[in-house]
Amino acid sequence: MSLQAIKDAIAGKKMICPKCENPIQSYEKYAETIDAVRDGFNILEVDSLGERVTLICGNEGCAWKERTEYPMEFIVED
């Protein structure tokens, strides 16, 4: 999931807090991750491109905050 997709999901109120079940309000510390890179004979191979992001509920009375590699699990479709 790209940073822009996370921003869009938060702005569209599609990311839901598992604790209070209201839309997640913000995120911090987005980082793309790579498990392995091999460069041999001008062939570049990248394994397991992913991301880590800290999601923050931010709703009144809810202090939920989680660092995750799977932000798509918090998206609820209409």
N, C-alpha and C positions, 0 to 999 in steps of 0.2 A: 504494500500500500504506500503510495507516494505521500510526501508532505502535503501537496496540494489536495489530495483526496481526503486527508485527515482534516485539513482546514475547512474544506467544503462540507464534510460530514458534521463538524462542530457547528459551523455557521447555519447549516440546514436543520440543526437539532435532531440529527439522526443517530448520534452517539449517546447511548443511555447509560447512566450510572447504575451499576448492579446493586448498590446499597439503597439509594433513595428512589430509584427509577425515574429520575428527572434527567433532562438533557445535560451532558457533560459540557462545561463552560470553557475549558481551556486545556492547553498542553504545554509541555516544556521539554527541553533536552532531546530533540529529535536527532537521531543519528542513523545513517545507513550502515549496514554491517556486511562484511564479506568473510566467509569462512576460509576460502583458499584461493590463491591466484597462482597460476603456472604460466610461465613464458618460455616456450621452447620453439626454436626455429621460426620466430616471428609469428607464432600462434599464441594468442592470449586467451586463457580459459579462466573464467570466474565461477566459483561454486557458491551457491546459496546466498544470493544477494537478498537482503531483507532489511529490517529496520527495528529500532527500539525507540520508544517514545514514552514519556510520562504523561498520563492522562489525569486531569484534575477535575473533580466534580464542580466545585465552586458554588454550589447552591447553598442557601442559608440553612444552617444546622447540619450540614453533611461535610465531613472532613475527608471523604474518600479520595485517595490518590494512589495510582498504581503505575509502576514501570513495567511495560509489556513489549513483547515481540509480536504480539497478535492483536493489534488495534481493531482489526476487522471483526473480532468477536463482540465488540461493543456496539456495532452498527445494527440498528433495527430498521427494517424496511416497512413501509406503510402497508 
